[in-house]
Amino acid sequence: MASAVTAVPAAPSERALAHFGGAFEYETDCADVHGALAEGNQDFVLFDVRSAAQFAAGHVPGALHMPYGKLVEAKLRDYPAGTLFVVYCAGPHCNGAHRGAERLARLGRPVKLMIGGLTGWLDEGFALAAAEPM
């Protein structure tokens, strides 16, 4: 009798490679973002898409407060067209980052989601910054 794990066979390696390899085009993780920030190599704009109160209570250092509902072209006009945006929200239980990523993609902007969000950031042991929202 097959377990729930093996009841559906694994995809062939070629399809698995396409799926998992392709994920890197859409996602980055907390450690990679932290590394870029720590090295002074922030070649992306980091948006915290949570509420103003959540942002003020603690956010990833270097992140800008940009609630996903306010992601409109007028707010992005100062960023060159090829600017990569990285978005995050509270964590894997929150779809705010997906909403933000979708809005940016609809505006024709390059975007990646920081998987794990703030929960992942804290799980990695990284510090938060606290400030009043913009």
GITAWO-V399259 format. One record per residue. N is the residue number from 0. RES is the residue in one letter. PHI is phi as a letter, one per 30 degrees, with the letter a starting at -180 (none if undefined). PSI is psi as a letter, one per 40 degrees, with the letter a starting at -180 (* if undefined). NEAR is the number of other ideal C-beta (glycine too) atoms within 10 Angstrom. Layout:
N&RES&PHI&PSI&NEAR + N&RES&PHI&PSI&NEAR
This chain:
0&M&none&h&4 + 1&A&d&i&8 + 2&S&d&i&6 + 3&A&d&d&6 + 4&V&d&d&7 + 5&T&c&e&9 + 6&A&e&d&8 + 7&V&c&h&8 + 8&P&d&i&7 + 9&A&d&i&9 + 10&A&d&i&12 + 11&P&e&i&9 + 12&S&e&d&8 + 13&E&d&d&8 + 14&R&d&d&10 + 15&A&d&d&11 + 16&L&d&d&11 + 17&A&d&d&12 + 18&H&d&d&10 + 19&F&d&d&10 + 20&G&d&d&9 + 21&G&d&d&10 + 22&A&e&d&11 + 23&F&d&e&11 + 24&E&d&d&8 + 25&Y&c&e&12 + 26&E&b&i&16 + 27&T&b&i&18 + 28&D&b&i&17 + 29&C&d&d&22 + 30&A&d&d&13 + 31&D&d&d&15 + 32&V&d&d&26 + 33&H&e&d&19 + 34&G&e&d&11 + 35&A&d&d&17 + 36&L&d&d&17 + 37&A&d&d&11 + 38&E&d&e&8 + 39&G&i&f&6 + 40&N&c&f&9 + 41&Q&d&g&13 + 42&D&c&f&7 + 43&F&a&i&19 + 44&V&c&h&18 + 45&L&c&h&21 + 46&F&c&h&27 + 47&D&c&h&28 + 48&V&c&e&28 + 49&R&d&a&26 + 50&S&d&i&15 + 51&A&d&d&13 + 52&A&d&d&8 + 53&Q&d&d&18 + 54&F&d&d&24 + 55&A&d&d&14 + 56&A&d&d&13 + 57&G&l&h&16 + 58&H&b&i&22 + 59&V&d&h&25 + 60&P&e&h&16 + 61&G&j&e&15 + 62&A&d&i&25 + 63&L&c&i&14 + 64&H&d&h&19 + 65&M&b&g&24 + 66&P&e&i&19 + 67&Y&e&d&20 + 68&G&d&e&11 + 69&K&c&e&13 + 70&L&d&g&23 + 71&V&b&i&10 + 72&E&e&d&10 + 73&A&e&d&7 + 74&K&d&e&12 + 75&L&c&e&18 + 76&R&d&d&7 + 77&D&d&e&7 + 78&Y&c&h&12 + 79&P&e&i&6 + 80&A&e&d&8 + 81&G&d&e&7 + 82&T&d&h&15 + 83&L&d&h&15 + 84&F&c&h&24 + 85&V&c&h&25 + 86&V&c&i&27 + 87&Y&b&i&31 + 88&C&b&a&26 + 89&A&d&d&17 + 90&G&l&a&17 + 91&P&d&e&12 + 92&H&d&e&8 + 93&C&c&h&16 + 94&N&c&e&13 + 95&G&e&d&21 + 96&A&d&d&29 + 97&H&d&d&14 + 98&R&d&d&17 + 99&G&d&d&27 + 100&A&d&d&26 + 101&E&d&d&16 + 102&R&d&d&20 + 103&L&d&d&25 + 104&A&d&d&13 + 105&R&d&d&11 + 106&L&d&e&14 + 107&G&i&f&9 + 108&R&c&h&19 + 109&P&d&h&14 + 110&V&b&i&23 + 111&K&b&i&22 + 112&L&c&h&22 + 113&M&d&h&27 + 114&I&d&i&18 + 115&G&j&d&21 + 116&G&h&a&24 + 117&L&d&d&26 + 118&T&d&d&16 + 119&G&d&d&18 + 120&W&e&d&25 + 121&L&d&d&16 + 122&D&e&d&11 + 123&E&d&e&13 + 124&G&i&e&8 + 125&F&d&i&17 + 126&A&d&i&10 + 127&L&c&i&13 + 128&A&c&i&11 + 129&A&b&h&10 + 130&A&a&i&13 + 131&E&d&i&8 + 132&P&d&i&16 + 133&M&d&*&8
